[in-house]
Amino acid sequence: MKAWANAWKLLCAGGGWFVVGLLLLNACGGNAQPSIVTLAPSATSTARPTLTQTHAAGFSWVTATSIPTALPLSATPGPSPTSPLAPTLSPAPATLTATRVPTRAGLSVEYFTTDAESARPGDTVTLFWSVRGANTARIYRLDADGERIAPGWDVRASGKLTVRTRPQDREVARFVLEAHVGEAQVEQMLLIPLQCPEAWFFDPAPETCPAESPQASLEAEQTFERGRMVWVQAQDRIYVIFEDGRSPEWARYPDNFEEGDPERDDAIVPPPGLLQPIRGFGLVWRSNARVQERLGWATSPEVAFDGMFQVDSPEPSVATLYLRTRDGGILALDAQTQTWKMLPNTP
């Protein structure tokens, strides 16, 4: 019993072994109540082996290195839906549909030509062609605006074709060859120079072809202070040429004078040295205040002579009319621009 008591004293006096001390704490402290201290969590160390130097004998020492374990992290709340820092979402781009473009690989026109260096309107010409890689081919005649004239000719990939140029064509006859394979297409144009079917009545001649042969006609001409008048019997028209620098530069009127009509107005008295125009010229002059104001008084009597005229187009609204004047010059009246000019004439 005494031995047990001594052992008990040793445990209490030495602080006791940790495990036994916890079990016998009440016995050491008597009636004292234990005080429990709560410590904040701290990083704990986890022992991980680390290789150290290898000795010559082949042994290596391994020491434990303590690596702290990080404390758990608290989640940080992200930006609210209304925050300006919130990511901006862009709509997905529209889906594009690829457009299939026909390929022309292997499809080509080797040549499209003719054996005629030139032709006259209405002449026949022979066309020659060769196309590589085509399933179908077709030749069209083109009008002056480059538009295809149906129906055209269905042809093989190579060959020749004899056709007639159109009598109304001027300057060039136009053809086009088109070839297909699937949806792919190639085409080539052919221009054949055309000779003028008629010759101009004066020289140097315009570069364009005349629309018709020259026509002879009785003409009359009268000069004014600021221009002249020309009457063409074959057309039954009177042309008024203004030289006052204003537009339009010329105008045309029908010749409405009939035999038996008054030739002049005796109430109109011209200034000394000037004249009142008579007959058809006088009727146009008296009936149109603008003509009278722009031309002024006549400076010479009207004179009749054998004239000639020719046009470069059958369409009057775009044609240029070429008139031979009393002194042998060529008066060119452009209907499209309403301008005129005097051309030289080499007999």
C-alpha positions in Angstrom: 0.0 0.0 0.0 2.9 2.3 0.8 4.5 1.5 -2.6 1.4 2.5 -4.5 1.2 5.8 -2.7 4.8 6.6 -3.6 4.2 5.9 -7.3 1.2 8.1 -7.2 3.3 11.0 -5.8 5.9 10.6 -8.5 3.3 10.9 -11.2 1.7 14.0 -9.8 5.1 15.7 -9.0 6.6 15.1 -12.4 3.8 16.4 -14.4 2.9 12.8 -15.4 3.0 11.2 -18.6 0.7 13.0 -20.9 -1.7 10.2 -21.5 -1.9 9.1 -17.9 -2.0 12.7 -16.7 -5.1 13.3 -18.7 -6.7 10.2 -17.1 -5.7 11.2 -13.6 -6.1 14.9 -13.8 -8.8 15.0 -11.2 -6.6 13.1 -8.9 -3.7 15.6 -9.2 -5.7 18.6 -8.9 -8.1 17.6 -6.3 -11.4 19.5 -6.7 -10.0 22.0 -9.3 -12.0 22.3 -12.5 -9.9 22.0 -15.8 -9.7 25.1 -18.0 -10.2 24.4 -21.8 -8.4 26.8 -24.2 -9.7 26.9 -27.7 -6.9 27.6 -30.2 -7.4 29.1 -33.6 -6.8 26.6 -36.4 -3.4 26.8 -37.8 -1.6 25.2 -40.7 -0.6 21.7 -40.1 2.5 20.1 -41.3 2.5 17.0 -43.4 5.7 15.0 -43.5 6.8 14.2 -47.0 9.9 12.3 -47.8 12.7 14.1 -49.5 15.6 12.4 -51.1 19.0 13.5 -49.9 22.6 12.7 -50.8 23.3 9.2 -51.9 26.4 7.7 -50.2 29.0 5.7 -51.9 27.8 2.5 -50.2 24.6 2.8 -52.1 22.5 3.9 -49.2 20.5 7.1 -49.3 19.0 9.0 -46.5 15.5 10.2 -46.5 14.5 13.0 -44.3 11.0 14.3 -43.7 10.3 17.8 -44.7 7.2 19.5 -43.3 5.1 21.2 -46.0 2.4 23.4 -44.5 -1.1 22.6 -45.5 -3.0 25.7 -46.7 -6.0 26.8 -44.8 -9.3 26.4 -46.6 -10.2 29.5 -48.7 -13.6 31.2 -48.4 -15.4 31.7 -51.7 -15.5 35.4 -52.8 -18.8 36.4 -54.2 -18.7 37.5 -57.9 -20.2 40.6 -59.4 -23.9 41.1 -59.1 -26.0 40.9 -62.3 -26.2 44.6 -62.4 -22.6 45.3 -61.7 -20.7 47.1 -64.5 -17.9 44.6 -64.1 -20.1 41.7 -65.1 -19.1 40.0 -68.3 -20.9 41.2 -71.4 -22.3 38.4 -73.6 -22.2 38.9 -77.3 -24.8 37.1 -79.5 -23.4 34.3 -81.5 -22.6 35.3 -85.1 -25.2 34.4 -87.8 -24.5 31.2 -89.6 -23.4 31.9 -93.1 -24.5 29.7 -95.9 -21.8 29.2 -98.6 -22.8 30.1 -102.1 -21.7 27.6 -104.6 -19.7 29.2 -107.4 -19.5 27.2 -110.6 -15.9 26.3 -111.5 -14.7 26.8 -115.1 -11.7 24.5 -114.7 -11.2 22.8 -118.0 -13.8 24.9 -119.9 -12.3 27.4 -122.4 -12.8 28.8 -125.9 -9.8 28.0 -128.0 -10.8 30.3 -130.8 -13.8 32.1 -132.3 -13.1 33.8 -135.6 -14.0 34.3 -139.3 -12.3 34.1 -142.6 -13.5 37.6 -143.7 -11.4 40.6 -142.9 -14.4 42.8 -143.5 -17.9 42.6 -145.0 -20.6 44.8 -146.3 -24.0 44.9 -144.5 -26.1 42.0 -145.9 -23.0 39.9 -146.9 -22.5 36.3 -145.8 -19.6 35.3 -143.5 -18.3 32.0 -142.2 -17.7 31.6 -138.4 -15.2 29.1 -137.0 -14.8 28.1 -133.4 -13.5 25.5 -131.0 -14.4 25.0 -127.3 -12.7 22.7 -124.8 -14.5 20.9 -122.0 -18.1 22.0 -123.0 -21.3 20.0 -123.0 -23.2 22.5 -125.1 -22.5 25.6 -127.2 -24.6 28.3 -128.8 -23.9 31.3 -131.1 -25.9 34.5 -131.0 -26.1 37.5 -133.2 -25.9 40.8 -131.2 -27.7 44.1 -132.0 -26.1 47.5 -131.8 -26.6 47.6 -128.0 -24.9 44.2 -127.5 -28.1 42.4 -126.7 -28.5 38.8 -127.9 -30.9 38.3 -130.8 -32.9 35.1 -130.4 -33.0 32.3 -131.3 -29.3 31.9 -132.2 -27.7 28.6 -133.3 -27.0 25.5 -131.2 -23.6 24.2 -132.3 -21.1 21.5 -131.4 -18.0 22.1 -129.5 -16.1 22.9 -132.7 -17.1 23.5 -136.3 -18.1 26.3 -138.8 -21.3 28.2 -139.6 -22.2 30.5 -142.5 -24.4 33.4 -141.6 -25.6 36.6 -143.2 -24.9 40.0 -141.7 -27.8 42.3 -141.2 -28.4 44.9 -143.9 -29.1 47.5 -141.2 -25.8 46.9 -139.3 -23.2 49.6 -139.6 -19.5 49.7 -138.7 -19.4 46.2 -137.2 -21.3 42.9 -137.2 -21.4 41.4 -133.7 -21.6 37.7 -132.7 -21.0 35.9 -129.4 -20.2 32.2 -128.7 -21.2 30.8 -125.3 -20.4 27.4 -123.9 -21.6 25.4 -120.9 -20.5 22.5 -118.7 -22.9 22.0 -115.8 -23.5 25.5 -114.3 -20.2 26.9 -115.5 -20.1 29.1 -118.6 -17.6 30.9 -120.8 -18.3 33.2 -123.8 -16.3 35.1 -126.4 -17.4 37.9 -128.7 -16.5 38.3 -132.4 -16.6 41.7 -134.2 -16.5 41.8 -138.0 -15.7 45.2 -139.5 -18.3 46.3 -142.0 -17.6 48.4 -145.0 -19.9 51.4 -145.6 -22.7 50.3 -148.0 -22.8 53.9 -149.4 -20.2 56.6 -149.9 -20.3 60.1 -148.6 -20.8 62.9 -151.2 -18.0 65.0 -149.7 -14.4 64.6 -148.6 -13.0 64.3 -146.0 -15.8 62.0 -145.0 -17.0 61.3 -141.4 -15.8 58.1 -139.7 -19.3 56.7 -139.5 -21.2 55.2 -142.4 -24.0 57.1 -144.1 -27.5 55.6 -143.5 -28.4 56.2 -147.1 -27.1 57.3 -150.4 -26.7 61.1 -151.0 -29.8 62.9 -152.3 -29.8 65.9 -154.6 -32.3 68.6 -154.0 -33.1 72.2 -154.9 -32.1 74.4 -152.0 -32.3 78.0 -151.1 -30.3 80.0 -148.6 -30.5 83.5 -147.0 -28.1 85.2 -144.6 -29.2 87.2 -141.5 -27.6 89.4 -139.0 -27.1 86.5 -136.6 -27.4 83.4 -138.7 -28.9 81.9 -141.8 -31.9 80.0 -143.2 -31.7 77.0 -145.5 -34.6 75.5 -147.4 -34.5 71.8 -148.7 -37.1 71.1 -151.3 -36.8 67.3 -151.1 -37.6 67.4 -147.4 -40.0 70.4 -147.5 -38.2 71.8 -144.5 -36.6 75.0 -143.5 -33.5 75.0 -141.2 -32.7 78.0 -139.1 -29.1 78.3 -138.1 -28.4 80.6 -135.1 -25.0 82.4 -134.7 -25.8 84.2 -131.4 -24.0 81.8 -129.1 -27.2 80.5 -127.5 -28.8 77.1 -127.4 -30.2 75.4 -129.2 -27.9 76.3 -132.0 -30.4 75.4 -134.8 -34.0 74.5 -135.4 -36.1 73.1 -138.2 -39.6 74.0 -139.3 -42.0 72.7 -142.0 -42.3 74.8 -145.1 -46.0 75.8 -144.9 -45.8 78.5 -147.5 -48.2 77.8 -150.4 -48.2 79.6 -153.8 -50.7 82.5 -153.6 -50.0 83.3 -150.0 -48.7 86.8 -149.2 -44.9 86.8 -149.7 -44.3 89.6 -147.2 -45.9 91.9 -144.6 -45.8 95.4 -146.0 -46.4 96.8 -142.5 -43.0 95.6 -141.5 -40.3 98.1 -142.5 -36.7 97.0 -142.1 -33.9 99.4 -141.3 -31.8 100.8 -144.2 -29.5 98.2 -145.8 -31.5 95.3 -144.2 -34.3 93.1 -145.6 -37.5 91.4 -144.5 -37.4 87.7 -145.5 -40.1 86.6 -147.9 -42.1 83.5 -148.9 -41.3 80.4 -146.8 -38.5 82.1 -144.9 -40.6 85.1 -144.2 -43.5 83.0 -142.9 -41.2 81.2 -140.4 -39.6 84.6 -139.4 -42.9 86.4 -138.9 -44.6 83.5 -137.1 -41.9 82.9 -134.5 -40.9 85.9 -132.3 -38.0 83.9 -130.9 -36.6 83.2 -134.4 -37.0 86.9 -135.4 -35.3 88.1 -132.2 -32.4 85.6 -132.5 -31.7 86.0 -136.2 -32.4 89.7 -136.7 -33.0 91.1 -140.2 -31.9 89.5 -143.4 -28.7 90.8 -144.8 -29.1 89.4 -148.4 -31.8 88.1 -150.6 -32.5 84.4 -150.7 -30.6 82.4 -153.4 -31.6 79.1 -154.9 -29.0 76.5 -155.9 -28.6 72.8 -156.6 -27.8 71.2 -153.3 -27.2 67.8 -151.8 -27.8 66.2 -148.4 -27.1 62.9 -146.5 -27.6 61.5 -143.0 -25.7 59.1 -140.8 -28.7 57.5 -139.1 -32.3 56.6 -140.2 -33.5 57.9 -136.8 -34.0 61.7 -137.2 -33.8 62.3 -133.4 -30.1 61.1 -133.3 -29.0 61.7 -136.9 -26.5 64.2 -138.2 -27.7 65.9 -141.4 -25.0 67.0 -143.8 -26.1 69.8 -146.2 -24.1 71.4 -149.0 -24.3 75.1 -148.7 -24.3 77.8 -151.5 -20.6 78.4 -151.2 -19.8 74.6 -151.4 -19.2 74.0 -147.7 -20.8 71.2 -145.7 -23.2 72.2 -142.9 -23.4 69.4 -140.2 -26.6 69.6 -138.1 -26.4 67.3 -135.0 -30.0 66.4 -133.9 -28.9 64.8 -130.7 -26.9 67.7 -129.3 -28.7 70.5 -131.2 -25.3 71.9 -132.3 -23.9 72.6 -135.8 -20.5 73.1 -137.4 -19.2 73.9 -140.9 -17.0 71.2 -142.5 -14.5 71.7 -145.3 -15.3 70.1 -148.6 -12.5 69.1 -151.1 -13.9 68.9 -154.6 
